[in-house]
C-alpha cells in the first residue's frame, strides 16, 4: 500500500518465512522478502521499517492468546 502511494513499482514480491526453535526454547521467525524490480537502498530501508510495523508483526512480537474449539 505504501509503495502504491509513493508510485514505487516493486514488481513481483516473494516472501519466505522460517520458524525455528533452538535447544533453549528460543523461537525465531526469519523473513526473506525479494522484490522483482531493483529498488534504491533508501526504498529498501523504508520498506524494512514498514515491515516491522505491520499488524501481523506486532501481534507475533507481543504474543497472542489462541483459543481453539474442536467440533
C-alpha positions in Angstrom: 0.0 0.0 0.0 2.8 2.4 0.9 4.7 1.6 -2.3 1.5 2.3 -4.3 1.1 5.7 -2.6 4.7 6.5 -3.4 4.4 5.2 -7.0 7.1 2.6 -6.5 7.0 -0.3 -8.9 8.1 -3.3 -6.8 7.5 -6.0 -9.4 6.7 -9.4 -8.0 7.1 -10.0 -4.3 8.3 -13.2 -2.8 8.2 -13.8 0.9 9.8 -16.8 2.7 9.3 -17.2 6.4 11.1 -19.9 8.5 10.2 -20.7 12.1 12.8 -22.3 14.3 13.3 -23.2 18.0 16.7 -23.6 19.5 17.7 -26.1 22.3 16.9 -23.4 24.9 13.4 -23.0 23.5 14.0 -19.6 21.9 11.6 -19.3 19.0 12.7 -17.3 15.9 11.0 -16.3 12.6 13.3 -15.4 9.8 11.8 -13.5 6.9 13.3 -13.0 3.5 11.5 -10.6 1.1 12.5 -10.4 -2.5 11.3 -7.8 -4.9 11.1 -8.4 -8.7 12.3 -4.9 -9.5 15.5 -3.2 -8.4 15.0 -0.7 -5.6 17.2 2.1 -4.3 18.7 1.5 -0.8 16.5 4.2 0.6 13.4 2.5 -0.7 14.5 -0.9 0.8 15.3 0.8 4.1 11.8 2.4 4.3 10.1 -0.9 3.3 12.1 -2.7 6.0 10.8 -0.1 8.6 7.3 -0.7 7.4 7.6 -4.5 7.7 8.4 -4.1 11.4 5.2 -2.1 11.9 2.6 -4.4 10.3 -0.2 -5.6 12.5 0.9 -9.2 12.0 4.5 -8.4 13.1 3.3 -6.5 16.1 0.9 -9.3 17.1 3.5 -12.0 16.9 6.0 -9.9 18.9 3.7 -9.3 21.7 2.2 -12.8 21.8 -1.4 -13.6 21.3 -3.7 -16.0 23.1 -5.1 -18.6 20.7 -8.4 -20.2 21.6 -9.2 -23.4 19.7 -12.6 -25.1 19.5 -12.8 -28.6 18.0 -16.2 -30.0 17.0 
